[in-house]
Structures are given as structure tokens and as C-alpha cells.
Amino acid sequence: MALKYARAPIVPKFRPQIYASDTAYDPPEFGLLGYLEKMHLTGETPMETAKRCIVNEALTRTHGKQKEAARILRISDRVMNYWCADLQLRPKDRKKGD
């Protein structure tokens, strides 16, 4: 026996809008840019943040040995030394009062 009338789908009356501009919910950021937005320091560009994060991770993996970190990043020892000085990763590169 076939139905004479098509049934209407059951739809809830209230659907909360997750992405509405009036809510406090922000969609999660995925990927590298989302990570860099979380890790950035005041006055730092996303490229500087990326360089700082990459150098920090390489130095962490090599237990602070710049020469091995430079080899992982495939850059010269001089460039690694310049980046560490530029990013003030070593205590001797930090100025007093900073």
C-alpha cells in the first residue's frame, strides 16, 4: 500500500547559528597561520614569528647546539649565528633592561 501524501521532514524549530557575528565563538584556526597567530610576540611580523619558532624547535631538538641545528635547517653556521643574535635567543645578545 503506497502513501498518498509525502511526509514532511522533521526539522527542529531553533537552530543556533555557530558562526554568527554576535556570538563569542570564533572558528578554530588550522594550519601554520593559525599557529603563528597564537605564537606571535608584540610588534612581530608573521615571518619573524615563523623564523623564531623554527629556530627554537631546531635548537630544542639538538639540545642547544647551533651547528647541528644549522645542519637540520640546511643553512650555514654563520646564518644560524646571525639568526640567534637577531632573535636574541642567547643571553649575551639581550641588552640590559629588555
N, C-alpha and C positions, 0 to 999 in steps of 0.2 A: 504494500500500500504506500503510495507516494504522498509526500506532504504537499498540500495545496499552497501553503504560504511559506516563504523563506523566513527563517528565524533571524532576528536582529542580533548582532554580536553584543555580548555583554561588555560594556565599556564603563570603567569607573567614572564617576561624575567629576572627581577632583584629581587632577594630575599636577603635582608640584613641578615647577619649572626650575630645573637644576642650574641652568646657565643664565638665568635672568639677571639683569644688571643690578636689580635692587637687593639681591641676596649677597651674603658674605662669602659665598662659595666661589673659589677660583679653580678652574680646571687644572689638574696636575700637569706640570711641565715635564716632558720626556726628552731624552737626548742630551747632547752636550751643552746646548744653550741653556736649558733648564738647570743643569748642574752648575754652570758658570754664574747664573743669576743668584744662586744660593751662596756661592763661594766668594763673590767679589768683595773687595775692600772699597772704602770710600775713596772716590776720585780715581778709580782704576778702570781702564777700558776692558772689554771682554777679551781682547787679545793678550793683554798683560795678565789677566786672571788665568787664562789658559796656559800661558808660559810658566807662571808661578806654580800652578797645580802640577804640570808635567815635570818640572824640575824637582819639586818636592817629592813627587812619587818616585822618580828615578833615584834621588838621594836616599830615600827611605829603603828602597829595595837593595841598595848597595851599602847600607849602613853608614852613609855619610861620605863615602869615597867618591870624590869628584871625577877622578879619572875613569873609574868603572861606569859611573852614571853618564859621562860623556860618550862612552863607547855604546851604551844602551841606546842613547838618543841619536847616535851616529853624527855627532858633532865633534869638533876639535876640543882639546883640553883648554885652549885659550878662550874659545867661545863660552865654554862652561864656566870658566873662571870669571869672565865678564858678566855672564848672566847672574851668577851668585852674588857678585858685587852690586850689580844693578838692582837686584831684588832684595838686597840686604839680608841675605839668608845667614850670613856668618856674623858673629858678634863683633868682629873687628870692623865690619863695614857699616855698622849702625853708628850714627852720630849720637853724641851725648845729648840728652834732652828729648830724643824721639821715643 
